[in-house]
């Protein structure tokens, strides 16, 4: 169970050097075809905090196709994860597990995000919330979708209000998004291929899923469901199954569809198209193509969301 106590740094007594605590927040400005995100990694074992702010507005294939990238890997570790400022221009406050205030000002960018939860944190290891949760800790890590990096992990759908000032223009931010927060051992050469996907159709309806990925499998069989939920009128329905069908000419998808089956047996079928994408490299040997998707629900509602895959590079390429 996730509580307000989890906004602080988690530093176990026998902490390994590869221990990490992460926070991810993305925002959408669909009228300008803009997506951006703030990614934070605290590595208490080596005394560093990663600050990552990236913004893109087109289907880009290289990092330089983005509007803006400011990824600094080696800031000094913050003293308080719930309230800090970095020399990069990033500041962050978490008054509670359901509230976040994020500001960034540097490089001609002025970003402000007020994040308000639309649900309780969805703990993938809590059987009261997640039908896929398992009691055995080793099995839970194996089934997390991202190995030990998700030893502790929650996702949470949020409403974001704020602004992005860029190139002399101010864009209002008023969107529904999904954030996440993880802590545990996170060896950079030990990642698993993953899909993290969500679709938001307003504050009353969102769908989220985590899948493992096998890019060599046939289309329609590349993804295996791990965790997810549907948020309907403020009520969370944990998911017990799901599927994905993605057409991926090369690294990025061209069209995609996913289905989540909630604990009540209701299917949430979502189909999508690409608005913008970006070649994100959050870790040196992990390529994470991220896509802003325009989604359509099975009843015809249109929404916005994220299709994010992660592919380890420390594996031999098939000849």
C-alpha distance (Angstrom), angle and dihedral (degrees) to the residues before:
residue distance angle dihedral
X1 . . .
X2 3.80 . .
X3 3.82 118.0 .
X4 3.80 139.6 171.9
X5 3.81 87.5 -87.6
X6 3.81 87.8 71.8
X7 3.80 94.5 71.5
X8 3.82 88.7 80.4
X9 3.79 127.4 77.6
X10 3.79 114.4 -77.9
X11 3.80 106.4 -140.9
X12 3.81 113.6 168.6
X13 3.79 119.1 -156.0
X14 3.81 94.3 -112.3
X15 3.79 95.6 40.0
X16 3.80 115.9 173.5
X17 3.79 121.2 -133.6
X18 3.81 90.4 -112.4
X19 3.81 94.2 54.7
X20 3.80 111.5 130.5
X21 3.77 140.2 178.7
X22 3.79 117.8 -159.1
X23 3.78 140.0 -171.1
X24 3.80 125.1 -169.5
X25 3.82 127.1 -169.3
X26 3.79 125.4 171.1
X27 3.79 130.5 -177.2
X28 3.79 135.3 -161.8
X29 3.80 131.9 -145.9
X30 3.82 97.9 179.7
X31 3.81 96.0 175.4
X32 3.83 88.1 62.9
X33 3.82 93.7 35.0
X34 3.81 88.7 -120.2
X35 3.79 128.6 146.5
X36 3.77 124.9 174.9
X37 3.76 139.4 168.2
X38 3.77 144.4 -162.7
X39 3.79 116.4 -144.6
X40 3.79 123.6 -173.8
X41 3.80 127.5 -172.3
X42 3.80 121.4 -175.9
X43 3.81 112.4 -163.5
X44 3.78 103.3 -172.5
X45 3.80 91.8 172.2
X46 3.81 91.5 67.0
X47 3.81 98.7 24.7
X48 3.81 99.5 -113.4
X49 3.80 139.2 122.9
X50 3.81 121.7 -157.2
X51 3.81 118.1 -143.5
X52 3.81 116.1 -164.7
X53 3.82 126.1 175.2
X54 3.81 118.0 169.9
X55 3.82 133.0 169.7
X56 3.81 130.5 -175.0
X57 3.81 137.5 173.4
X58 3.81 108.5 -177.4
X59 3.80 141.6 40.5
X60 3.80 94.8 -78.5
X61 3.79 125.0 -178.6
X62 3.80 99.5 -168.6
X63 3.79 132.9 41.2
X64 3.80 90.7 -110.6
X65 3.82 89.3 62.2
X66 3.80 88.5 70.3
X67 3.78 125.4 95.9
X68 3.78 92.5 -125.7
X69 3.80 142.1 -7.7
X70 3.80 126.4 -174.8
X71 3.80 110.0 168.7
X72 3.82 115.1 164.3
X73 3.80 113.9 178.2
X74 3.78 102.0 -175.9
X75 3.77 113.5 53.1
X76 3.82 114.5 141.1
X77 3.79 111.4 -91.5
X78 3.79 110.9 -91.3
X79 3.80 118.8 -116.1
X80 3.81 93.6 -138.9
X81 3.79 121.9 29.7
X82 3.80 90.4 -164.1
X83 3.82 95.3 58.0
X84 3.80 124.5 20.6
X85 3.78 146.9 133.5
X86 3.79 126.1 -150.7
X87 3.79 131.7 -156.7
X88 3.81 86.8 -119.4
X89 3.82 89.0 74.8
X90 3.80 95.2 -102.6
X91 3.80 120.9 129.3
X92 3.79 126.9 179.0
X93 3.79 137.4 -173.4
X94 3.79 129.3 -178.8
X95 3.82 108.6 -173.4
X96 3.81 87.6 176.5
X97 3.79 139.5 -7.9
X98 3.82 87.7 -91.5
X99 3.84 99.0 47.1
X100 3.80 131.3 63.7
X101 3.80 133.9 172.1
X102 3.80 116.1 -165.6
X103 3.80 128.1 -179.9
X104 3.77 131.6 176.5
X105 3.78 127.2 -179.1
X106 3.80 120.4 172.7
X107 3.79 141.5 98.8
X108 3.79 94.6 28.2
X109 3.82 91.7 -52.6
X110 3.80 124.1 119.1
X111 3.81 111.2 -177.4
X112 3.79 128.6 174.8
X113 3.82 125.0 179.4
X114 3.80 128.0 -178.3
X115 3.80 107.4 -170.8
X116 3.81 122.9 -164.2
X117 3.79 123.0 -177.5
X118 3.80 120.0 -121.5
X119 3.81 91.5 -166.4
X120 3.78 143.1 12.2
X121 3.82 116.5 -78.8
X122 3.80 108.9 -79.6
X123 3.80 104.8 -128.8
X124 3.81 108.1 -158.8
X125 3.81 90.1 -157.9
X126 3.82 96.8 52.2
X127 3.83 111.9 94.6
X128 3.80 89.7 -160.9
X129 3.80 87.5 66.8
X130 3.79 107.0 22.0
X131 3.82 122.7 49.8
X132 3.82 88.3 -159.7
X133 3.82 94.7 57.9
X134 3.81 116.2 115.7
X135 3.81 128.9 -159.7
X136 3.81 98.6 -136.3
X137 3.82 108.3 87.2
X138 3.81 95.5 -146.3
X139 3.80 91.7 48.9
X140 3.80 90.0 46.7
X141 3.81 91.1 56.5
X142 3.81 90.9 45.9
X143 3.80 89.6 51.8
X144 3.81 96.7 41.8
X145 3.79 95.3 94.1
X146 3.81 93.2 -126.3
X147 3.79 106.1 49.6
X148 3.80 121.4 -127.2
X149 3.82 90.5 -15.8
X150 3.82 85.4 77.1
X151 3.82 95.1 46.2
X152 3.79 83.4 124.0
X153 3.78 116.9 16.3
X154 3.76 142.6 153.1
X155 3.78 135.2 -179.6
X156 3.80 122.5 -157.9
X157 3.78 132.9 -175.7
X158 3.80 111.2 -133.0
X159 3.79 141.7 -179.5
X160 3.80 113.8 -125.8
X161 3.78 127.9 -160.3
X162 3.76 125.2 177.0
X163 3.76 142.1 86.7
X164 3.79 144.5 -89.3
X165 3.79 117.4 -147.3
X166 3.76 110.4 -165.5
X167 3.80 134.2 153.6
X168 3.80 92.1 -1.2
X169 3.80 93.9 -54.0
X170 3.78 130.2 105.4
X171 3.80 119.0 -143.2
X172 3.78 118.1 -166.9
X173 3.80 115.0 -133.5
X174 3.79 116.2 -145.9
X175 3.78 111.0 149.5
X176 3.77 146.9 125.6
X177 3.79 114.3 -117.0
X178 3.80 141.8 158.9
X179 3.81 124.0 -115.7
X180 3.77 130.2 -171.1
X181 3.79 139.6 -158.1
X182 3.81 127.0 -165.3
X183 3.78 138.7 173.8
X184 3.77 134.2 -175.6
X185 3.82 140.2 78.5
X186 3.82 107.9 -26.3
X187 3.82 110.0 -179.0
X188 3.79 107.8 -173.8
X189 3.80 91.5 -140.4
X190 3.80 93.1 49.9
X191 3.80 105.5 64.2
X192 3.79 124.0 132.4
X193 3.82 123.7 -139.6
X194 3.80 106.9 -96.9
X195 3.79 144.6 177.5
X196 3.81 118.8 -150.2
X197 3.80 109.0 -175.0
X198 3.78 137.7 168.4
X199 3.79 142.2 166.8
X200 3.81 126.6 -158.2
X201 3.80 123.7 -161.5
X202 3.79 98.3 173.8
X203 3.77 133.6 -56.3
X204 3.81 90.2 -60.5
X205 3.82 99.7 57.9
X206 3.81 134.9 32.5
X207 3.80 134.6 148.3
X208 3.81 126.8 -156.2
X209 3.80 134.7 -178.4
X210 3.81 143.8 176.8
X211 3.81 118.8 -154.2
X212 3.78 135.8 174.1
X213 3.81 114.2 -125.7
X214 3.80 136.8 -138.6
X215 3.81 107.1 -178.9
X216 3.80 91.6 -171.9
X217 3.80 94.0 61.3
X218 3.82 121.3 93.5
X219 3.80 118.4 -84.7
X220 3.78 109.1 -82.4
X221 3.81 92.4 28.6
X222 3.80 100.4 61.8
X223 3.80 96.5 93.2
X224 3.81 131.1 61.7
X225 3.80 118.7 -164.3
X226 3.82 117.5 -117.4
X227 3.81 110.0 160.1
X228 3.78 141.7 -15.3
X229 3.76 148.9 129.6
X230 3.77 146.5 -149.8
X231 3.80 119.5 -129.1
X232 3.80 110.3 -152.4
X233 3.80 122.3 175.6
X234 3.80 91.4 -26.1
X235 3.80 95.2 -48.1
X236 3.80 121.5 112.7
X237 3.80 119.1 -140.3
X238 3.79 110.9 -167.9
X239 3.79 114.1 -138.6
X240 3.79 126.9 -121.3
X241 3.80 98.9 -174.7
X242 3.75 146.2 5.7
X243 3.78 147.3 165.9
X244 3.80 139.4 -150.3
X245 3.78 133.5 -153.6
X246 3.79 114.0 -170.8
X247 3.78 131.2 172.7
X248 3.78 105.9 -148.8
X249 3.83 113.7 175.8
X250 3.80 90.0 -173.3
X251 3.80 128.1 -30.1
X252 3.79 99.5 -24.4
X253 3.81 128.5 55.7
X254 3.79 121.1 -112.4
X255 3.79 94.7 -165.8
X256 3.77 133.1 -4.0
X257 3.78 142.9 -175.6
X258 3.77 132.4 -171.0
X259 3.77 137.6 -178.1
X260 3.78 129.6 -156.0
X261 3.81 121.6 -164.4
X262 3.79 109.8 -154.4
X263 3.80 125.7 -146.7
X264 3.82 90.1 -94.2
X265 3.81 91.1 57.3
X266 3.79 95.2 -107.2
X267 3.80 115.0 143.9
X268 3.79 119.8 -137.4
X269 3.80 106.5 -162.9
X270 3.80 116.4 -170.2
X271 3.81 129.4 -179.4
X272 3.77 125.3 -169.2
X273 3.78 150.7 -175.5
X274 3.80 132.7 -154.3
X275 3.80 121.9 -93.7
X276 3.81 98.9 166.2
X277 3.77 138.3 -20.1
X278 3.77 139.1 -167.7
X279 3.81 137.8 -163.1
X280 3.79 99.7 -121.9
X281 3.80 118.3 -172.0
X282 3.82 104.6 -171.7
X283 3.81 90.2 167.2
X284 3.79 127.5 26.1
X285 3.79 94.7 -110.9
X286 3.80 99.6 32.6
X287 3.80 119.1 83.0
X288 3.79 111.8 -163.0
X289 3.81 114.6 -174.2
X290 3.80 105.7 -158.4
X291 3.79 123.8 -163.4
X292 3.78 133.5 -168.2
X293 3.79 102.8 -142.6
X294 3.77 133.7 -162.7
X295 3.79 104.6 -140.9
X296 3.80 132.9 -161.6
X297 3.79 120.4 -158.5
X298 3.79 123.5 -142.3
X299 3.81 89.8 -100.6
X300 3.81 92.6 52.6
X301 3.80 101.9 -99.9
X302 3.80 116.6 145.2
X303 3.78 121.9 -136.8
X304 3.79 145.5 159.0
X305 3.77 130.9 -118.9
X306 3.77 150.7 134.6
X307 3.79 133.0 -79.3
X308 3.82 105.7 -170.0
X309 3.79 124.9 171.9
X310 3.78 127.1 -179.5
X311 3.80 123.0 -152.8
X312 3.83 123.4 -173.6
X313 3.80 113.5 -133.0
X314 3.82 97.0 -161.2
X315 3.81 91.0 88.5
X316 3.77 129.9 92.5
X317 3.78 114.1 -96.3
X318 3.79 114.2 -124.2
X319 3.81 109.5 -108.0
